[in-house]
């Protein structure tokens, strides 16, 4: 990826070298896409400042989002999409061993060429207390964009949410190449916690406490749903942004696109029963193509026509006005079961272990009859 600017650690901090690490390897990745000849690299390199005197605090690195590319091979999604990775509070709760909090000194956000915007949030007690973002991502300018944030505290029990926005085609997938996509953030902090390294997607890469939840791809209508702050004409931007967390929290609800309808639907809900659109992504046939979408896509436009698709009214009863009808959707959807992402339907939900399977996110809303949330 393109390089970064110079990095200097804060006073009285540093990375220990010589006990655990006995050597240093420098790896350069060259992507000469145009096959230019005679190109000479005269600017890359590494200069290390060291001291024999122990520092007060050792610097550690914590990577979130999808740092080990657990989504490798999965589709980014055709058109404008959003992917969200949520690092649970259990990660900082269990990995903060040496202290109750750490000081974040630098965040570098990383995507590839199809990226359009990236956000990294710290969430404490359901409120966003810190947010870093690159509103207009440009991979050619910098492959890992460092944020000019003042140091801030990450506390035990905090969650982290990494949100990546893309404009891609149906062939774009997550992977290791420059033509593939990534979504991650590199965080430098102190004091170093011995067991705090990664929190990401992919059950095989992480212990249970630091396994992130992946939501996506979510299809978007236009770039307004990227929630950009720079250049926004929204009326909530009435003054220069501040560095105060309280200001960030008050605006987050308008910056990050909602996953629920903004208006209360007029469709009645049977008394004492649950009716909600499923959050699951399912396969539908639209314009002679089999595509994977969700209820948000159903409600975005052409809702009447989309609600006529097989299985959709039962999966999206609020959007399609089907709350009074108690039935399972016939659609196939993706769920995590026994540490694997699998594609199943409501028949599988009812075959066995139904109580446990109905507790999977979004399942009881798509399989209302099987899960007993309607009659």
LUMKEGU-260076 format. One line per 3 residues: their letters; for each residue x, y, z of C-alpha. Coordinates in pm, 1 decimal, m for minus. Last residue first. Layout:
A) X:Y:Z | ...
***
This chain:
XXX) m5055.1:m1709.5:1617.3 | m4737.7:m1506.9:1633.8 | m4398.6:m1519.1:1808.4
XXX) m4393.3:m1899.9:1821.3 | m4052.5:m1962.0:1668.0 | m4193.1:m2182.6:1392.7
XXX) m4471.2:m1934.7:1313.7 | m4248.6:m1625.4:1320.2 | m3969.7:m1771.0:1105.8
XXX) m3830.1:m1444.8:959.7 | m3865.4:m1241.0:1280.4 | m3753.4:m1534.4:1498.7
XXX) m3440.4:m1572.8:1284.9 | m3310.6:m1213.7:1296.1 | m3021.3:m1282.8:1533.7
XXX) m3008.8:m1649.6:1642.9 | m3246.2:m1713.5:1933.5 | m3476.6:m1918.5:1710.7
XXX) m3190.6:m2163.9:1663.0 | m3163.1:m2228.0:2036.8 | m3535.2:m2291.0:2080.6
XXX) m3551.4:m2497.3:1761.9 | m3273.7:m2737.6:1856.6 | m3431.8:m2965.4:1596.4
XXX) m3613.3:m2955.0:1260.9 | m3787.1:m2619.9:1310.6 | m3493.4:m2394.8:1219.4
XXX) m3412.1:m2621.9:924.7 | m3764.2:m2569.2:789.4 | m3717.4:m2195.9:844.0
XXX) m3435.0:m2180.6:591.2 | m3058.5:m2238.6:578.9 | m2734.0:m2089.5:447.8
XXX) m2431.7:m2143.8:674.0 | m2173.2:m1927.3:846.6 | m1977.2:m2155.7:1079.1
XXX) m1887.6:m2141.3:1450.4 | m2150.3:m2398.4:1546.3 | m2422.5:m2195.1:1372.6
XXX) m2385.6:m1848.1:1221.7 | m2680.5:m1764.0:997.1 | m2738.1:m1693.4:626.2
XXX) m3083.8:m1691.4:471.4 | m3305.0:m1904.2:247.4 | m3649.8:m1764.0:177.6
XXX) m3975.5:m1951.7:247.4 | m4073.8:m1704.1:518.1 | m4269.8:m1853.0:804.2
XXX) m4633.8:m1767.8:865.2 | m4861.1:m1568.2:1093.7 | m5038.8:m1305.6:883.7
XXX) m5148.8:m997.6:1080.5 | m4799.5:m846.2:1062.3 | m4793.2:m862.2:683.3
XXX) m4776.9:m495.1:589.6 | m4480.5:m528.9:353.2 | m4235.6:m314.4:550.8
XXX) m4354.3:m450.8:885.1 | m4380.2:m811.9:767.9 | m4030.4:m822.9:614.7
XXX) m3944.2:m1195.3:622.9 | m4308.1:m1302.4:581.4 | m4372.0:m1051.3:303.0
XXX) m4044.9:m1151.5:126.9 | m4107.2:m1522.3:79.4 | m4167.9:m1504.0:m295.3
XXX) m4133.3:m1152.7:m431.9 | m4450.9:m943.6:m407.7 | m4290.8:m718.6:m145.2
XXX) m4036.9:m616.9:m409.0 | m4309.9:m484.2:m639.1 | m4479.2:m281.9:m366.2
XXX) m4144.0:m161.5:m230.2 | m4015.1:m23.7:m561.0 | m3777.0:179.6:m344.5
XXX) m3580.6:160.6:m18.0 | m3820.0:m69.3:168.4 | m3706.1:m399.8:14.8
XXX) m3341.1:m290.8:40.6 | m3388.2:m232.5:414.5 | m3553.1:m574.6:436.0
XXX) m3233.9:m748.9:325.3 | m3051.9:m843.0:3.5 | m2865.5:m1128.4:m164.6
XXX) m2915.4:m1148.1:m539.5 | m3041.1:m1409.8:m785.4 | m3075.0:m1222.6:m1115.0
XXX) m3367.9:m1219.0:m1358.9 | m3458.1:m860.2:m1266.1 | m3485.1:m961.1:m899.1
XXX) m3476.5:m1318.7:m769.0 | m3429.1:m1311.8:m392.7 | m3164.4:m1449.6:m156.3
XXX) m3173.8:m1349.3:210.5 | m2987.9:m1122.4:449.7 | m3117.2:m1141.5:805.6
XXX) m3229.5:m835.4:1004.0 | m3588.2:m961.6:1002.5 | m3860.6:m699.0:992.8
XXX) m4056.0:m684.4:1315.3 | m4380.2:m823.7:1457.1 | m4395.6:m961.5:1809.8
XXX) m4723.7:m1061.2:1971.9 | m4906.4:m935.2:2279.5 | m5178.8:m766.2:2074.2
XXX) m5142.0:m827.3:1702.3 | m4935.7:m553.4:1537.9 | m5120.2:m305.1:1319.6
XXX) m4958.4:m172.5:999.3 | m4917.8:203.6:1011.9 | m4539.5:184.6:1022.4
XXX) m4349.1:410.9:1261.7 | m4122.1:627.8:1051.3 | m3741.6:616.0:1028.5
XXX) m3736.8:250.4:923.6 | m3453.8:61.2:1095.0 | m3084.1:13.3:1011.5
XXX) m3008.7:383.0:1049.5 | m2731.2:547.6:850.3 | m2440.6:670.9:1066.7
XXX) m2396.0:1050.2:1072.9 | m2742.2:1143.2:1197.2 | m2737.0:920.5:1505.6
XXX) m2374.3:1014.5:1560.4 | m2442.9:1383.3:1606.7 | m2507.5:1400.1:1979.9
XXX) m2228.5:1152.7:2056.7 | m1962.6:1351.1:1876.7 | m2046.5:1668.7:2066.1
XXX) m2021.9:1484.8:2397.8 | m1684.3:1339.1:2297.4 | m1534.8:1689.5:2280.5
XXX) m1292.2:1732.7:1992.1 | m1508.9:1999.3:1832.8 | m1649.5:2029.8:1482.9
XXX) m1685.1:2383.9:1345.2 | m2038.1:2510.6:1376.5 | m2389.1:2450.6:1247.7
XXX) m2354.3:2099.3:1109.9 | m2700.3:1976.0:1216.2 | m2854.6:2144.8:914.2
XXX) m2712.4:1891.2:673.1 | m2509.6:2053.5:394.6 | m2218.4:1813.0:439.6
XXX) m1884.5:1906.1:287.7 | m1691.1:1702.0:541.7 | m1932.6:1503.6:760.3
XXX) m2005.1:1208.8:533.9 | m2295.2:984.1:623.5 | m2227.6:730.3:347.7
XXX) m2605.3:732.2:295.0 | m2574.1:1052.1:91.5 | m2364.5:844.7:m147.7
XXX) m2673.7:684.7:m300.1 | m2923.6:402.6:m253.8 | m2723.0:181.4:m19.6
XXX) m2702.8:m199.6:m6.1 | m2595.5:m354.2:324.8 | m2315.5:m606.5:276.3
XXX) m2307.2:m664.6:554.3 | m2297.6:m698.3:931.6 | m1994.0:m875.3:1078.1
XXX) m1980.7:m950.2:1451.3 | m1629.0:m946.1:1590.6 | m1464.7:m1234.4:1772.9
XXX) m1250.4:m1102.5:2058.0 | m1393.3:m1289.4:2358.3 | m1426.1:m1615.6:2164.4
XXX) m1060.0:m1646.4:2080.7 | m963.8:m1526.5:1736.7 | m851.8:m1657.7:1398.1
XXX) m1074.7:m1958.1:1333.0 | m1400.4:m1777.5:1398.8 | m1339.6:m1516.8:1132.9
XXX) m1407.0:m1147.6:1185.8 | m1195.2:m933.9:1413.5 | m1037.4:m835.3:1741.2
XXX) m660.0:m858.0:1741.8 | m365.2:m783.6:1972.5 | m456.5:m743.2:2340.5
XXX) m297.1:m1029.2:2536.1 | 2.4:m858.1:2699.4 | m161.9:m519.6:2738.9
XXX) 75.8:m239.9:2635.1 | 49.7:82.6:2831.9 | m7.2:246.2:2590.8
XXX) m174.4:256.6:2250.6 | m126.8:219.7:1874.9 | m442.0:122.7:1684.0
XXX) m448.7:m26.9:1333.7 | m793.7:m19.4:1170.8 | m948.4:m262.1:925.7
XXX) m1160.6:m310.1:615.3 | m1011.6:m487.9:313.6 | m1088.5:m521.4:m56.0
XXX) m947.8:m709.7:m354.0 | m772.8:m540.6:m646.9 | m478.0:m461.3:m419.6
XXX) m455.8:m829.5:m334.8 | m516.1:m989.8:6.3 | m887.5:m1060.8:m6.8
XXX) m1244.2:m936.3:20.5 | m1433.8:m970.6:m305.0 | m1512.6:m755.4:m606.2
XXX) m1680.5:m944.4:m892.7 | m2028.4:m797.4:m837.5 | m1901.3:m443.8:m875.8
XXX) m1776.8:m197.6:m617.0 | m1854.0:134.8:m451.4 | m1765.3:79.9:m89.9
XXX) m1834.7:198.4:265.6 | m1651.1:60.1:567.7 | m1766.7:76.0:930.0
XXX) m1544.3:m30.5:1221.6 | m1717.1:m49.6:1560.3 | m1526.1:m78.6:1885.7
XXX) m1676.9:m178.6:2220.1 | m1561.1:m50.7:2559.8 | m1561.9:m288.0:2859.1
XXX) m1220.4:m183.9:2993.5 | m1154.2:170.7:2883.8 | m1006.4:331.5:2573.2
XXX) m883.8:678.1:2666.5 | m792.6:955.2:2424.1 | m482.3:1100.1:2258.8
XXX) m554.7:1393.5:2022.6 | m683.4:1281.7:1682.0 | m499.9:1347.5:1356.0
XXX) m600.0:1013.0:1204.1 | m346.5:805.3:1012.3 | m451.4:686.8:667.5
XXX) m327.6:342.2:571.2 | m310.3:295.0:194.4 | m249.6:661.2:128.8
XXX) m302.3:878.0:m176.9 | m375.1:605.9:m430.4 | m620.4:446.4:m189.1
XXX) m831.4:761.6:m175.0 | m1108.4:753.2:87.1 | m1326.4:1060.8:110.1
XXX) m1475.4:1093.6:459.2 | m1184.6:933.8:645.7 | m1309.7:869.3:996.8
XXX) m1231.3:869.1:1366.1 | m1503.2:861.9:1629.9 | m1484.0:879.3:2007.6
XXX) m1745.2:852.4:2283.7 | m2016.5:676.1:2083.6 | m2287.6:584.6:2333.6
XXX) m2423.2:234.4:2410.0 | m2245.6:211.9:2747.7 | m1914.5:303.5:2585.8
XXX) m1869.4:281.2:2209.5 | m1538.4:366.0:2041.6 | m1587.2:426.6:1670.0
XXX) m1384.4:367.8:1353.7 | m1517.4:503.7:1024.3 | m1422.5:440.8:661.5
XXX) m1543.1:606.3:338.4 | m1528.9:528.5:m34.8 | m1333.8:202.3:m62.5
XXX) m1304.9:38.8:m404.4 | m926.6:100.9:m416.6 | m833.5:m64.0:m87.4
XXX) m917.3:m6.7:279.2 | m716.2:85.9:588.8 | m755.6:320.6:885.4
XXX) m455.9:418.6:1098.2 | m527.2:513.5:1458.8 | m268.7:677.9:1684.4
XXX) m202.9:764.3:2047.7 | m479.9:563.9:2215.5 | m431.2:571.9:2593.6
XXX) m519.2:253.5:2778.7 | m772.0:170.6:3048.2 | m824.9:m60.8:3345.2
XXX) m457.9:m162.5:3354.3 | m219.2:m459.3:3316.0 | m490.9:m710.8:3230.9
XXX) m713.3:m537.5:2978.6 | m775.6:m845.2:2762.7 | m1096.9:m972.6:2927.4
XXX) m1312.1:m660.1:2934.1 | m1142.9:m517.8:2623.6 | m1257.5:m820.5:2424.2
XXX) m1586.1:m882.3:2608.4 | m1702.5:m536.6:2495.5 | m1760.3:m681.1:2149.7
XXX) m1568.1:m579.6:1834.8 | m1837.3:m479.7:1584.7 | m1754.3:m503.8:1213.5
XXX) m1979.8:m311.8:973.9 | m1995.4:m339.2:594.7 | m2176.4:m80.0:380.0
XXX) m2258.9:m97.2:10.6 | m2285.2:114.6:m303.3 | m2294.3:m95.1:m621.4
XXX) m2257.0:m474.1:m621.3 | m2149.5:m630.5:m294.5 | m1819.3:m686.1:m115.2
XXX) m1844.4:m1055.1:m199.5 | m1675.4:m1306.5:29.3 | m1346.4:m1466.0:m77.4
XXX) m1151.4:m1348.9:228.2 | m1388.5:m1233.5:502.9 | m1144.8:m1342.1:774.9
XXX) m903.8:m1085.3:638.4 | m665.7:m1101.1:936.4 | m741.9:m741.5:1043.4
XXX) m1118.0:m749.5:975.9 | m1232.6:m455.7:1188.7 | m983.4:m421.6:1473.0
XXX) m605.6:m426.9:1524.3 | m437.5:m344.4:1857.9 | m71.5:m242.0:1870.2
XXX) 121.8:m188.1:2193.9 | 354.1:89.6:2311.6 | 550.9:33.0:2633.3
XXX) 516.1:290.5:2909.5 | 780.3:442.6:3139.3 | 1071.7:379.3:2908.8
XXX) 1371.8:161.3:2995.9 | 1708.1:331.4:2929.2 | 1907.8:163.2:2655.1
XXX) 1763.7:404.6:2401.2 | 1648.9:375.4:2043.0 | 1558.9:586.2:1743.3
XXX) 1473.5:376.1:1437.8 | 1489.2:499.0:1079.2 | 1290.6:305.6:818.8
XXX) 1293.2:333.8:442.9 | 1112.6:436.2:129.4 | 1204.2:754.0:m57.9
XXX) 1443.9:661.6:m338.9 | 1232.6:403.6:m520.4 | 1353.6:385.5:m881.3
XXX) 1123.6:344.7:m1182.7 | 1316.8:258.8:m1498.7 | 1027.6:77.1:m1661.7
XXX) 656.8:133.4:m1602.5 | 446.8:m182.6:m1582.9 | 122.1:17.9:m1549.8
XXX) 16.8:m172.5:m1237.1 | 357.6:m143.0:m1072.4 | 235.9:m262.1:m732.5
XXX) 538.0:m300.5:m505.9 | 504.1:m437.2:m151.8 | 804.4:m371.8:72.5
XXX) 889.7:m590.1:372.3 | 1127.1:m482.9:648.5 | 1229.5:m757.7:889.2
XXX) 1348.4:m679.9:1241.7 | 1524.7:m920.9:1474.0 | 1540.5:m1053.4:1828.7
XXX) 1187.5:m965.8:1943.8 | 1078.3:m1090.9:2289.0 | 1381.2:m956.6:2469.6
XXX) 1565.0:m731.3:2225.3 | 1316.1:m460.4:2139.6 | 1060.5:m293.9:2363.6
XXX) 840.6:m44.7:2183.9 | 843.1:313.0:2310.0 | 693.4:561.6:2551.4
XXX) 839.4:826.7:2785.0 | 761.1:1107.4:2538.8 | 495.0:1031.1:2279.0
XXX) 589.5:810.8:1981.5 | 704.9:974.4:1659.4 | 560.8:866.5:1324.8
XXX) 661.0:1009.2:987.0 | 400.7:1000.6:709.4 | 253.4:685.5:564.5
XXX) 323.4:475.2:258.4 | 110.8:361.1:m32.0 | 0.0:0.0:0.0
***
